[in-house]
Amino acid sequence: MASIERTAYPQFKRNPVVRELVAAYPPTDAELAFIIESARQPGHRLTLALLLKSFQRLGYFPAIDDVPAAVVRHLRNALRYRIQVKPAEIAPNKRYRYFQRIRAYLQVRAYADGGLDVAARAIHEAAAVMDNPADLINVAIEQLVRDRIELPAFSALDRLARRVRTLVNGRYFALIDKR
């Protein structure tokens, strides 16, 4: 299994610095309008803002509990909410609707909508000249980002890279054995 730290798979920093928060997480006027239009209650608006900005930064939807407290504070301040406003617990169906709205707003496709084929093709082409699983995962991430497709879980990319790498190497071994 490839280590997530050796790849380009995006993750939150445990303690992001203020400069990074100011650069990456302030909502624009258009994003604020989208958030206000899509959610009514302050807790739900904060949750939607966290999902939107996290998706923009990471390329996938993290669990709200995984978002660093500094990011939550920064977005709460940007939305001009009091400290008592916490991210709302949302039902799975509402979470799914939020995901769909954010994808539509950002014009990004879900991984289930052809992402597996794109990643597998990229890994297959790269496996002809690369053997390190972390490098193959990086190629898949780069292609998914280029094609504006949501990133899957790291474990899915790791399994895909191992499987395709095994197939490509098996073909090479068979070809060598045949000769």
C-alpha positions as CSV (number, residue, x, y, z in Angstrom):
1,M,0.0,0.0,0.0
2,A,1.3,3.4,-0.9
3,S,1.6,6.0,1.8
4,I,-0.8,8.9,1.5
5,E,2.1,11.3,2.5
6,R,4.2,10.2,-0.5
7,T,1.5,11.2,-2.9
8,A,-0.1,14.4,-4.1
9,Y,-3.5,13.4,-2.5
10,P,-4.7,16.6,-0.9
11,Q,-5.2,16.7,2.9
12,F,-5.9,19.3,5.5
13,K,-3.0,20.6,7.5
14,R,-3.6,20.1,11.2
15,N,-2.8,23.7,12.1
16,P,-3.2,25.9,9.0
17,V,-1.5,29.3,9.3
18,V,-3.4,32.5,9.0
19,R,-1.8,33.3,5.7
20,E,-3.1,30.0,4.2
21,L,-6.6,30.6,5.6
22,V,-6.8,34.1,4.1
23,A,-5.5,32.8,0.8
24,A,-7.6,29.7,0.4
25,Y,-10.8,30.0,2.4
26,P,-12.4,33.4,2.1
27,P,-15.8,33.1,0.2
28,T,-16.3,35.3,-2.8
29,D,-19.5,37.3,-3.3
30,A,-20.7,34.8,-5.8
31,E,-20.0,31.9,-3.3
32,L,-21.8,33.8,-0.5
33,A,-24.8,34.3,-2.8
34,F,-24.8,30.6,-3.6
35,I,-24.6,29.7,0.1
36,I,-27.4,32.0,1.1
37,E,-29.5,30.7,-1.8
38,S,-28.9,27.1,-1.0
39,A,-29.4,27.0,2.8
40,R,-31.6,28.9,5.2
41,Q,-30.3,28.4,8.7
42,P,-27.0,29.7,9.9
43,G,-25.7,26.2,10.9
44,H,-26.6,24.8,7.5
45,R,-25.0,27.8,5.7
46,L,-21.8,27.2,7.7
47,T,-21.9,23.5,6.8
48,L,-22.4,24.3,3.2
49,A,-19.6,26.9,3.2
50,L,-17.3,24.3,4.8
51,L,-18.2,21.7,2.2
52,L,-17.8,24.2,-0.6
53,K,-14.4,25.6,0.4
54,S,-13.1,22.2,1.5
55,F,-14.0,20.8,-1.9
56,Q,-12.3,23.6,-3.7
57,R,-9.2,23.1,-1.7
58,L,-9.1,19.2,-1.6
59,G,-11.1,18.0,-4.6
60,Y,-13.3,15.8,-2.5
61,F,-15.9,16.2,0.3
62,P,-14.4,15.6,3.7
63,A,-16.3,14.7,6.8
64,I,-17.2,17.9,8.7
65,D,-15.5,16.6,11.8
66,D,-12.2,16.4,9.8
67,V,-12.2,20.1,8.9
68,P,-9.7,21.8,11.2
69,A,-11.1,24.1,13.8
70,A,-9.2,27.1,12.4
71,V,-11.0,26.7,9.1
72,V,-14.3,26.5,10.8
73,R,-13.5,29.7,12.8
74,H,-12.3,31.5,9.7
75,L,-15.4,30.7,7.7
76,R,-17.7,31.5,10.6
77,N,-16.1,34.9,10.8
78,A,-16.3,35.4,7.0
79,L,-20.1,34.6,7.2
80,R,-20.3,37.1,10.2
81,Y,-21.8,34.5,12.5
82,R,-21.4,34.4,16.3
83,I,-19.2,31.8,17.9
84,Q,-22.3,29.9,19.1
85,V,-23.1,28.9,15.5
86,K,-21.8,25.4,14.9
87,P,-21.8,23.4,11.7
88,A,-25.2,21.6,11.5
89,E,-25.6,17.9,11.5
90,I,-27.2,17.1,8.2
91,A,-29.2,14.0,7.1
92,P,-27.7,11.9,4.4
93,N,-30.3,13.0,1.8
94,K,-29.6,16.7,2.5
95,R,-25.8,16.0,2.4
96,Y,-26.3,14.3,-1.0
97,R,-28.2,17.4,-2.2
98,Y,-25.5,19.7,-1.0
99,F,-22.9,17.6,-2.8
100,Q,-24.9,17.8,-6.0
101,R,-25.4,21.6,-5.7
102,I,-21.7,22.2,-5.0
103,R,-20.6,20.0,-8.0
104,A,-23.0,21.8,-10.3
105,Y,-21.9,25.2,-9.0
106,L,-18.2,24.3,-9.5
107,Q,-18.9,22.4,-12.7
108,V,-17.2,19.2,-11.4
109,R,-18.4,15.7,-12.1
110,A,-18.7,13.0,-9.5
111,Y,-16.2,10.2,-9.5
112,A,-19.0,7.7,-10.2
113,D,-19.7,9.6,-13.5
114,G,-16.7,8.1,-15.4
115,G,-13.9,8.9,-13.0
116,L,-12.9,5.3,-12.6
117,D,-12.3,5.0,-16.4
118,V,-10.3,8.2,-16.5
119,A,-8.1,7.2,-13.6
120,A,-7.6,3.6,-14.9
121,R,-6.6,4.9,-18.3
122,A,-4.1,7.3,-16.9
123,I,-2.6,4.7,-14.6
124,H,-2.5,2.2,-17.4
125,E,-0.5,4.6,-19.7
126,A,1.8,5.6,-16.9
127,A,2.4,2.0,-15.7
128,A,4.3,1.4,-19.0
129,V,7.1,3.6,-17.8
130,M,6.6,3.9,-14.0
131,D,6.5,1.2,-11.3
132,N,6.2,3.1,-8.0
133,P,2.5,3.0,-6.8
134,A,2.8,6.5,-5.4
135,D,3.8,7.9,-8.8
136,L,0.9,6.0,-10.4
137,I,-1.6,7.5,-7.9
138,N,-0.2,11.0,-8.6
139,V,-0.8,10.5,-12.3
140,A,-4.4,9.5,-11.6
141,I,-4.9,12.5,-9.3
142,E,-3.5,14.9,-11.9
143,Q,-5.7,13.5,-14.7
144,L,-8.8,13.6,-12.5
145,V,-8.1,17.2,-11.5
146,R,-7.5,18.1,-15.2
147,D,-10.8,16.6,-16.2
148,R,-12.6,18.3,-13.4
149,I,-13.7,15.0,-11.7
150,E,-14.1,14.6,-7.9
151,L,-11.3,12.6,-6.3
152,P,-12.3,9.3,-4.7
153,A,-11.0,8.0,-1.4
154,F,-7.3,7.4,-1.3
155,S,-7.8,3.7,-0.7
156,A,-9.8,3.5,-4.0
157,L,-6.9,5.1,-5.9
158,D,-4.4,2.8,-4.1
159,R,-6.3,-0.4,-5.0
160,L,-6.8,0.8,-8.6
161,A,-3.0,1.5,-9.0
162,R,-2.1,-1.9,-7.6
163,R,-4.5,-3.7,-9.8
164,V,-3.6,-1.9,-13.0
165,R,0.1,-2.2,-12.2
166,T,-0.2,-5.9,-11.7
167,L,-2.0,-6.3,-15.0
168,V,0.6,-4.3,-16.9
169,N,3.5,-6.0,-15.3
170,G,1.9,-9.4,-15.9
171,R,1.7,-8.6,-19.6
172,Y,5.3,-7.6,-19.7
173,F,6.3,-10.8,-17.8
174,A,4.3,-12.9,-20.3
175,L,5.8,-11.2,-23.2
176,I,9.3,-11.8,-21.9
177,D,8.5,-15.4,-21.1
178,K,7.1,-15.9,-24.6
179,R,10.3,-14.6,-26.2
